[in-house]
Amino acid sequence: MKIAIVGIGYVVFFSGACFSKMGVDVTCVDVMEEKIENLK
């Protein structure tokens, strides 16, 4: 399964991490590039 997450807040980030841990392909998108760079 693949999901996309738009807007990376604290709760959504945690949810995305849980989905990823379960083997789901997660793509995160946010207008603040700094947030995405910190996730890498």
C-alpha positions in Angstrom: 0.0 0.0 0.0 1.1 3.6 -0.7 -0.1 6.7 1.2 0.8 10.4 0.9 0.7 12.8 3.8 0.2 16.5 3.2 1.3 18.8 6.1 3.7 17.3 8.5 2.7 18.2 12.1 3.6 16.3 15.2 0.6 13.9 15.2 0.7 13.3 11.4 4.5 12.7 11.6 3.9 10.0 14.3 1.1 8.4 12.2 3.3 8.3 9.2 6.1 6.7 11.1 3.8 4.1 12.4 2.5 3.3 8.9 6.1 3.1 7.7 7.0 0.7 10.5 4.1 -1.6 9.3 5.6 -1.7 5.8 3.5 1.0 4.1 5.2 3.2 1.5 4.8 6.7 3.0 5.4 9.9 1.1 5.4 13.2 3.1 4.7 16.6 1.5 4.9 20.0 3.3 5.4 23.6 2.1 8.2 24.1 4.7 11.3 22.4 3.1 13.0 22.5 6.5 10.6 19.9 7.9 11.2 17.5 5.1 15.0 18.0 5.3 14.9 17.2 9.0 13.0 14.0 8.3 15.8 12.8 6.0 
